[in-house]
Amino acid sequence: MYKLYTRPGSGGFVVEAALALAGAPFDQIDVPKTDQPGEAFLAISPLNQVPVLTLPDGRSMTESAAICILLAERHPQANLAPAVDAPARADFLRWMAFMSSVLYPAVLRFYYAPRYTADADGTKAVKQAAVAEMDRGFAIVDAALQGRDWLVGGQLSLADIYLVMLVAWHPDVDKARSAWPNIERLWSALREHPLLKKLNTSHEMWPA
């Protein structure tokens, strides 16, 4: 059985969704937010971050995008992503890598700005740059969604859930919803998805 270390409002949102969609049983361990975690948790998450997924064989992995890709591969019957040999697989890997390397770090720089500067007066500039990077990245994804119902392939995938999780963290949600109409169209549909509505009650990713 899987074990998921997570907390409300974290990147564990998309991993919980992946496990639920796959029908994979898992134990959920809520990890309190603290700068002084126990040694046991640091052994599986050296950066003191969630989510962490412990696999049935006892190995643990971090990085929500990597976890999603692995779960999609391990549970192909759930159609969490295009099949490995499907043409849309390349797009799936591209966008998961793009979102995890461009958008997710920008979100972190905004909310944890002091980590990214040694200048006590520099956090405002870090936040401004982070929002600019978010906006540039979301605009690219919005353009890719033009004329499409889903980000990759012809059906819902974990890339779509990963995207709406990230856009829900934008510091100006009203701006996000108006500036990127294609993302908002996708997000609007997923706000009505029964599973995501259920997860949102605990994670409070967006107003109910």
Backbone bond lengths (Angstrom), bond angles and torsions (degrees), N, CA, C in turn:
res aa  C-N    CA-C-N  psi(-1)  N-CA   C-N-CA  omega(-1)  CA-C   N-CA-C  phi
1 M - - - 1.464 - - 1.527 109.67 -
2 Y 1.311 115.31 146.03 1.457 120.71 176.56 1.532 110.66 -76.46
3 K 1.332 114.91 154.75 1.461 121.63 168.59 1.521 107.54 -125.21
4 L 1.307 116.17 128.62 1.458 120.64 179.76 1.517 109.71 -114.54
5 Y 1.330 115.24 118.61 1.460 121.92 174.07 1.523 107.56 -93.57
6 T 1.304 117.35 122.29 1.451 120.25 -171.01 1.525 109.50 -154.08
7 R 1.310 116.12 -178.13 1.463 122.00 170.04 1.524 107.33 -156.51
8 P 1.328 118.70 156.78 1.466 120.61 -179.94 1.522 111.68 -58.63
9 G 1.332 114.98 141.02 1.453 121.18 176.79 1.505 114.80 78.67
10 S 1.323 117.80 9.61 1.459 121.94 -177.36 1.526 111.32 -103.80
11 G 1.334 114.73 -179.03 1.459 119.94 175.63 1.509 113.20 -66.01
12 G 1.336 116.71 -6.86 1.458 118.90 173.65 1.513 112.90 -63.44
13 F 1.324 116.73 -16.66 1.467 121.11 179.00 1.523 111.04 -53.65
14 V 1.327 117.54 -51.71 1.464 120.51 -175.73 1.527 111.02 -71.23
15 V 1.328 117.33 -31.47 1.466 119.27 178.62 1.529 110.45 -71.39
16 E 1.327 117.04 -40.28 1.465 119.87 174.33 1.528 110.10 -58.99
17 A 1.322 116.07 -42.66 1.464 119.70 178.25 1.521 110.88 -61.16
18 A 1.326 117.05 -43.67 1.461 121.37 -178.92 1.521 111.15 -62.39
19 L 1.321 117.16 -45.92 1.460 120.49 -179.99 1.523 111.32 -63.95
20 A 1.327 116.51 -41.37 1.466 120.11 179.86 1.522 110.97 -66.15
21 L 1.327 117.22 -44.44 1.459 120.28 179.58 1.522 111.84 -64.79
22 A 1.326 115.89 -31.22 1.464 120.19 178.83 1.529 112.02 -79.13
23 G 1.330 116.58 -11.74 1.455 119.68 -176.08 1.521 111.80 68.55
24 A 1.335 116.28 27.99 1.462 121.20 -176.60 1.529 109.55 -94.38
25 P 1.312 118.79 119.60 1.466 119.87 178.43 1.527 110.85 -66.33
26 F 1.317 116.21 144.46 1.457 119.83 179.03 1.516 110.27 -154.06
27 D 1.306 114.44 152.47 1.461 121.15 171.67 1.521 107.80 -93.48
28 Q 1.312 116.85 133.77 1.464 121.23 179.82 1.516 109.33 -106.04
29 I 1.331 114.94 126.39 1.457 121.47 177.58 1.518 107.94 -115.43
30 D 1.327 116.98 113.55 1.463 120.79 179.22 1.521 109.11 -81.80
31 V 1.329 115.20 123.67 1.458 121.92 -175.39 1.520 108.68 -102.19
32 P 1.312 118.58 119.90 1.474 119.83 179.05 1.518 110.49 -65.32
33 K 1.320 116.05 149.68 1.455 121.75 179.44 1.521 108.34 -82.24
34 T 1.317 116.30 114.25 1.455 120.91 -177.79 1.520 109.75 -152.13
35 D 1.318 116.13 150.08 1.464 121.05 176.36 1.518 112.14 -83.90
36 Q 1.327 116.60 -4.68 1.455 120.59 -178.62 1.532 110.04 -129.81
37 P 1.333 116.39 70.45 1.465 119.41 179.71 1.526 110.83 -73.12
38 G 1.309 115.13 164.98 1.460 120.00 177.17 1.519 111.28 -70.76
39 E 1.312 115.22 159.07 1.462 120.59 -179.71 1.523 111.53 -61.98
40 A 1.324 116.90 -33.85 1.464 119.89 -178.73 1.523 110.87 -62.05
41 F 1.352 116.31 -41.08 1.462 118.20 179.67 1.523 110.88 -72.28
42 L 1.322 117.75 -39.21 1.465 120.05 178.84 1.524 111.73 -63.18
43 A 1.310 116.82 -26.05 1.467 119.82 178.99 1.523 111.54 -66.58
44 I 1.335 116.76 -29.01 1.468 119.28 179.79 1.527 111.86 -104.40
45 S 1.334 116.79 -14.61 1.461 121.36 178.46 1.523 109.09 -140.21
46 P 1.328 117.84 80.55 1.469 120.61 -174.24 1.522 114.41 -58.42
47 L 1.335 117.92 -26.19 1.454 120.72 178.03 1.525 112.66 -89.73
48 N 1.332 116.80 4.76 1.467 121.11 179.10 1.527 110.98 59.04
49 Q 1.327 115.32 46.16 1.458 121.04 -178.97 1.518 110.42 -122.86
50 V 1.316 115.34 152.02 1.461 122.11 168.95 1.533 107.03 -114.80
51 P 1.331 116.16 156.42 1.463 128.83 5.80 1.529 112.90 -84.10
52 V 1.319 113.08 157.31 1.465 122.09 168.29 1.522 106.20 -128.07
53 L 1.325 116.47 133.28 1.457 120.46 177.96 1.525 108.70 -115.11
54 T 1.334 115.89 119.71 1.456 120.38 173.16 1.517 107.54 -92.26
55 L 1.319 115.71 125.53 1.458 122.42 -175.51 1.524 110.30 -80.97
56 P 1.326 117.21 162.72 1.466 119.21 -179.34 1.525 113.92 -56.64
57 D 1.341 118.09 -25.15 1.467 119.91 179.36 1.527 112.66 -85.84
58 G 1.345 116.75 2.08 1.449 120.22 175.49 1.512 114.90 98.32
59 R 1.327 118.32 -13.21 1.456 120.30 177.09 1.520 109.76 -75.61
60 S 1.332 116.19 149.56 1.462 120.86 -179.86 1.512 109.86 -118.68
61 M 1.332 115.03 148.10 1.458 119.79 177.44 1.524 110.06 -136.87
62 T 1.338 114.36 147.86 1.454 121.87 175.40 1.526 108.06 -110.13
63 E 1.316 117.01 -174.89 1.468 125.81 178.15 1.526 110.26 76.22
64 S 1.322 115.28 104.08 1.465 121.09 -172.57 1.521 112.76 -60.18
65 A 1.332 118.03 -37.71 1.462 119.60 -179.84 1.522 110.65 -65.42
66 A 1.340 116.79 -43.92 1.464 120.40 178.65 1.518 110.97 -63.30
67 I 1.328 116.47 -40.51 1.462 120.53 178.03 1.525 110.29 -60.49
68 C 1.328 116.54 -43.75 1.466 120.29 179.95 1.524 111.41 -62.60
69 I 1.320 117.07 -43.04 1.462 120.55 -179.60 1.524 109.76 -62.87
70 L 1.339 116.82 -43.67 1.460 120.05 179.82 1.524 111.25 -63.33
71 L 1.330 117.07 -44.92 1.469 119.15 -179.52 1.525 111.21 -63.42
72 A 1.324 116.93 -37.38 1.469 119.44 177.09 1.524 110.85 -62.55
73 E 1.322 116.71 -37.70 1.464 120.34 179.48 1.520 111.78 -71.94
74 R 1.329 115.94 -37.25 1.466 119.59 -176.52 1.530 112.80 -78.55
75 H 1.315 116.82 -19.55 1.471 120.77 -177.86 1.532 109.15 -128.30
76 P 1.332 117.35 63.15 1.470 119.82 -175.35 1.521 113.69 -61.99
77 Q 1.333 116.60 -26.14 1.463 119.96 -178.21 1.526 111.80 -66.09
78 A 1.333 117.51 -18.97 1.464 121.39 -178.15 1.522 112.58 -84.78
79 N 1.323 117.32 -9.01 1.470 121.56 179.34 1.531 111.96 53.66
80 L 1.328 115.61 47.18 1.460 120.49 178.81 1.522 112.04 -76.42
81 A 1.324 115.70 -16.48 1.462 121.81 -179.28 1.521 107.77 -157.93
82 P 1.332 117.84 161.17 1.464 118.89 173.77 1.526 110.56 -57.51
83 A 1.314 116.23 146.25 1.461 121.03 -179.62 1.527 110.55 -58.89
84 V 1.308 115.39 156.28 1.464 121.02 -176.12 1.524 111.77 -55.74
85 D 1.341 117.24 -35.43 1.464 120.15 -177.63 1.538 112.73 -98.16
86 A 1.342 117.94 9.66 1.465 121.01 -179.94 1.530 110.17 -83.14
87 P 1.346 117.66 146.33 1.470 119.59 178.37 1.528 113.23 -55.65
88 A 1.339 117.20 -34.70 1.466 120.66 -177.30 1.524 112.94 -74.77
89 R 1.339 117.56 -6.94 1.466 119.78 -179.35 1.532 111.37 -61.92
90 A 1.317 116.10 -38.15 1.466 119.68 179.77 1.522 110.79 -61.48
91 D 1.342 116.56 -42.06 1.462 119.93 178.18 1.524 111.11 -65.18
92 F 1.327 116.50 -39.60 1.460 119.78 179.26 1.521 110.95 -59.69
93 L 1.330 116.88 -48.78 1.463 120.47 -179.85 1.523 111.00 -64.58
94 R 1.333 116.06 -39.36 1.463 119.68 179.58 1.522 111.04 -60.26
95 W 1.332 116.38 -50.14 1.459 118.54 -174.39 1.523 112.03 -72.97
96 M 1.313 118.06 -33.02 1.462 118.88 175.76 1.530 110.06 -64.45
97 A 1.323 116.71 -41.71 1.463 120.08 178.03 1.529 110.68 -67.40
98 F 1.323 117.05 -41.89 1.468 120.98 179.64 1.520 111.08 -60.87
99 M 1.323 116.10 -48.18 1.463 119.22 -176.94 1.524 111.88 -67.05
100 S 1.342 116.44 -36.47 1.463 119.08 -178.00 1.521 112.53 -78.53
101 S 1.346 117.42 -22.24 1.470 119.52 -177.71 1.522 113.36 -102.85
102 V 1.330 118.03 -19.09 1.465 121.56 -179.16 1.531 111.10 -110.88
103 L 1.323 116.96 -55.45 1.462 120.50 -172.94 1.528 112.66 -78.06
104 Y 1.316 117.44 -48.72 1.464 119.98 -177.19 1.536 111.17 -60.26
105 P 1.344 119.75 -47.19 1.471 119.09 178.16 1.527 113.03 -61.37
106 A 1.329 117.12 -34.28 1.469 119.14 178.16 1.521 110.67 -65.75
107 V 1.324 116.20 -39.85 1.460 119.99 176.04 1.526 110.53 -60.16
108 L 1.326 116.40 -45.27 1.462 120.27 -179.99 1.524 111.35 -63.04
109 R 1.333 117.18 -39.74 1.464 119.81 -179.59 1.527 110.78 -64.59
110 F 1.324 116.79 -33.52 1.466 118.97 178.78 1.531 110.76 -69.57
111 Y 1.326 116.79 -50.48 1.461 119.73 -172.71 1.531 113.39 -81.09
112 Y 1.306 116.60 -18.90 1.467 120.13 179.55 1.524 109.94 -126.46
113 A 1.321 116.09 45.31 1.468 121.73 -173.91 1.532 113.77 -53.70
114 P 1.327 120.84 -38.68 1.475 119.16 -178.98 1.524 114.22 -59.26
115 R 1.328 116.92 -22.26 1.462 119.14 178.48 1.525 112.08 -70.07
116 Y 1.333 116.86 -19.74 1.459 120.93 -168.33 1.523 113.62 -109.20
117 T 1.304 116.83 15.26 1.457 119.96 176.10 1.523 109.37 -152.74
118 A 1.328 115.07 143.69 1.462 120.09 174.60 1.522 111.11 -92.90
119 D 1.332 116.03 -1.71 1.458 122.64 -178.91 1.527 108.74 -94.72
120 A 1.303 116.69 118.09 1.463 120.13 -177.99 1.517 112.24 -59.76
121 D 1.321 117.01 -25.30 1.465 121.28 179.55 1.528 112.19 -98.02
122 G 1.318 116.57 9.37 1.462 119.30 -172.66 1.508 115.88 -95.90
123 T 1.327 117.92 -1.42 1.459 118.86 -174.33 1.526 113.02 -66.51
124 K 1.329 116.94 -33.56 1.463 119.13 179.58 1.523 110.92 -61.76
125 A 1.319 116.77 -43.37 1.463 120.71 179.19 1.527 111.12 -65.99
126 V 1.333 116.75 -37.91 1.462 120.37 177.92 1.523 110.06 -62.02
127 K 1.329 116.50 -43.70 1.463 120.35 179.78 1.527 111.83 -65.25
128 Q 1.321 116.62 -41.93 1.471 119.71 179.18 1.519 110.83 -61.80
129 A 1.339 116.44 -43.55 1.456 119.95 179.04 1.526 111.31 -66.26
130 A 1.332 116.15 -35.62 1.460 119.86 179.76 1.522 111.23 -65.20
131 V 1.331 117.09 -43.73 1.464 120.13 178.74 1.529 110.59 -64.41
132 A 1.314 117.00 -39.63 1.464 120.15 177.93 1.530 110.94 -61.83
133 E 1.328 116.42 -40.11 1.461 120.25 178.33 1.518 111.40 -68.44
134 M 1.331 117.32 -40.38 1.463 120.55 174.67 1.525 110.11 -57.90
135 D 1.326 115.62 -49.85 1.464 120.15 -175.85 1.521 111.09 -61.36
136 R 1.314 116.82 -41.30 1.462 120.04 178.84 1.530 110.50 -63.85
137 G 1.334 116.46 -43.00 1.455 119.90 -178.97 1.515 113.02 -68.16
138 F 1.335 116.88 -44.23 1.463 119.23 179.77 1.524 111.40 -65.30
139 A 1.324 117.38 -33.52 1.466 119.93 177.35 1.521 110.75 -63.37
140 I 1.330 116.68 -37.48 1.469 120.47 178.55 1.522 110.49 -66.04
141 V 1.326 116.41 -43.68 1.467 119.30 179.42 1.522 110.55 -67.55
142 D 1.322 116.99 -39.40 1.461 120.31 179.12 1.529 110.86 -59.27
143 A 1.327 116.26 -41.88 1.469 120.16 178.42 1.524 110.93 -64.04
144 A 1.331 116.73 -36.80 1.460 120.21 179.44 1.528 111.83 -67.82
145 L 1.322 117.14 -24.88 1.468 121.50 -179.92 1.529 113.33 -84.50
146 Q 1.316 117.25 -6.22 1.460 120.14 -178.65 1.530 110.59 -56.67
147 G 1.325 116.15 123.43 1.461 120.80 178.20 1.517 114.15 75.67
148 R 1.331 117.87 10.17 1.462 121.70 -177.84 1.525 109.68 -122.39
149 D 1.319 116.16 145.41 1.463 120.17 174.35 1.523 111.01 -81.59
150 W 1.331 116.51 -32.47 1.459 121.96 -175.47 1.518 109.16 -131.32
151 L 1.322 116.24 157.98 1.449 119.83 -175.88 1.522 111.96 -67.61
152 V 1.324 116.91 -38.83 1.472 120.15 178.33 1.524 109.18 -134.92
153 G 1.312 116.02 146.26 1.455 119.84 177.51 1.512 112.41 64.60
154 G 1.332 115.58 -161.77 1.454 120.55 -175.72 1.503 114.41 -110.91
155 Q 1.339 117.32 15.88 1.456 119.69 -179.93 1.524 109.67 -152.95
156 L 1.325 114.75 169.71 1.454 121.39 178.64 1.524 110.71 -55.44
157 S 1.331 116.00 135.99 1.460 121.27 173.48 1.525 108.65 -136.03
158 L 1.316 115.66 173.55 1.464 119.61 178.00 1.517 111.87 -64.63
159 A 1.319 118.12 -21.06 1.469 120.29 175.98 1.523 110.42 -62.21
160 D 1.323 117.44 -37.62 1.472 120.98 179.56 1.529 110.68 -67.90
161 I 1.324 116.72 -42.34 1.462 119.99 -179.58 1.526 109.88 -68.47
162 Y 1.312 116.73 -39.56 1.469 120.91 177.50 1.523 110.11 -60.58
163 L 1.326 116.21 -42.21 1.463 120.84 -179.70 1.520 111.80 -63.05
164 V 1.327 117.71 -48.19 1.468 117.93 -176.44 1.527 111.37 -70.08
165 M 1.341 117.07 -28.34 1.467 118.73 173.50 1.521 110.13 -61.07
166 L 1.326 116.63 -44.71 1.461 121.04 -178.05 1.525 111.70 -67.86
167 V 1.324 117.66 -43.70 1.463 118.71 -177.37 1.527 110.33 -68.58
168 A 1.338 116.99 -27.73 1.468 119.56 176.64 1.517 111.75 -65.81
169 W 1.327 117.81 -20.41 1.462 122.06 178.55 1.517 112.72 -88.35
170 H 1.325 118.12 -2.85 1.464 118.85 179.66 1.532 108.96 -59.92
171 P 1.335 117.85 134.87 1.475 119.16 -176.07 1.519 114.40 -65.98
172 D 1.330 117.49 -17.27 1.467 121.01 177.10 1.524 107.52 -125.51
173 V 1.322 115.82 83.56 1.462 120.48 -173.16 1.527 111.39 -64.62
174 D 1.320 117.51 -36.83 1.463 119.57 179.02 1.528 110.55 -61.69
175 K 1.313 116.42 -41.80 1.468 120.36 175.90 1.519 110.29 -62.20
176 A 1.327 117.23 -44.08 1.461 121.09 -178.69 1.527 111.01 -59.54
177 R 1.325 116.49 -41.95 1.458 119.76 -176.46 1.522 111.96 -70.18
178 S 1.306 117.70 -29.95 1.468 119.92 -179.74 1.526 112.48 -90.13
179 A 1.330 116.87 -31.52 1.463 119.99 -175.16 1.523 112.48 -75.80
180 W 1.325 117.14 -30.22 1.468 120.00 -175.01 1.529 109.03 -125.66
181 P 1.329 116.49 82.58 1.470 120.33 -173.52 1.524 113.71 -64.17
182 N 1.315 118.18 -29.58 1.462 119.01 179.84 1.524 111.17 -72.71
183 I 1.328 116.65 -38.84 1.461 119.57 174.60 1.525 109.55 -65.52
184 E 1.330 117.46 -42.03 1.466 120.64 179.53 1.523 110.88 -62.57
185 R 1.329 117.26 -37.78 1.471 120.00 177.47 1.525 110.55 -61.03
186 L 1.331 116.89 -44.74 1.460 121.05 177.26 1.524 111.02 -65.29
187 W 1.323 115.72 -45.32 1.460 121.03 -178.67 1.527 110.75 -62.63
188 S 1.330 116.63 -40.48 1.459 120.47 179.00 1.525 111.15 -59.58
189 A 1.329 116.39 -41.89 1.469 120.33 178.40 1.527 110.66 -64.76
190 L 1.336 116.79 -41.86 1.459 119.25 -176.11 1.527 112.09 -76.38
191 R 1.323 117.28 -22.57 1.467 118.59 174.42 1.531 110.97 -63.92
192 E 1.334 116.79 -21.06 1.465 121.41 179.07 1.522 112.48 -98.58
193 H 1.322 117.33 -1.37 1.471 120.75 179.45 1.537 108.17 -68.83
194 P 1.327 118.62 127.66 1.478 120.55 -174.17 1.528 113.37 -54.65
195 L 1.323 117.70 -43.77 1.458 119.63 -178.29 1.526 110.98 -66.65
196 L 1.329 116.89 -44.78 1.456 119.54 -177.71 1.529 111.31 -68.66
197 K 1.323 116.71 -33.31 1.465 119.05 174.39 1.521 110.03 -62.81
198 K 1.323 116.73 -40.13 1.463 120.75 179.17 1.521 110.54 -65.73
199 L 1.332 117.35 -46.57 1.460 120.72 179.77 1.524 111.47 -63.43
200 N 1.322 116.30 -32.61 1.450 120.00 -178.03 1.528 112.20 -67.30
201 T 1.305 117.19 -23.18 1.463 118.88 178.92 1.523 111.33 -66.02
202 S 1.335 117.05 -30.21 1.466 119.93 178.79 1.528 112.17 -95.80
203 H 1.319 116.80 -33.27 1.471 119.99 -176.80 1.538 113.28 -89.68
204 E 1.330 116.83 -24.18 1.471 121.33 -179.38 1.531 110.84 51.54
205 M 1.324 115.05 51.11 1.459 120.19 179.85 1.523 111.72 -72.90
206 W 1.325 116.62 -32.14 1.464 121.65 178.93 1.526 108.06 -148.67
207 P 1.317 118.21 159.31 1.467 120.86 -179.93 1.524 110.89 -59.20
208 A 1.296 116.50 135.92 1.470 120.95 -178.75 1.525 110.22 -67.68
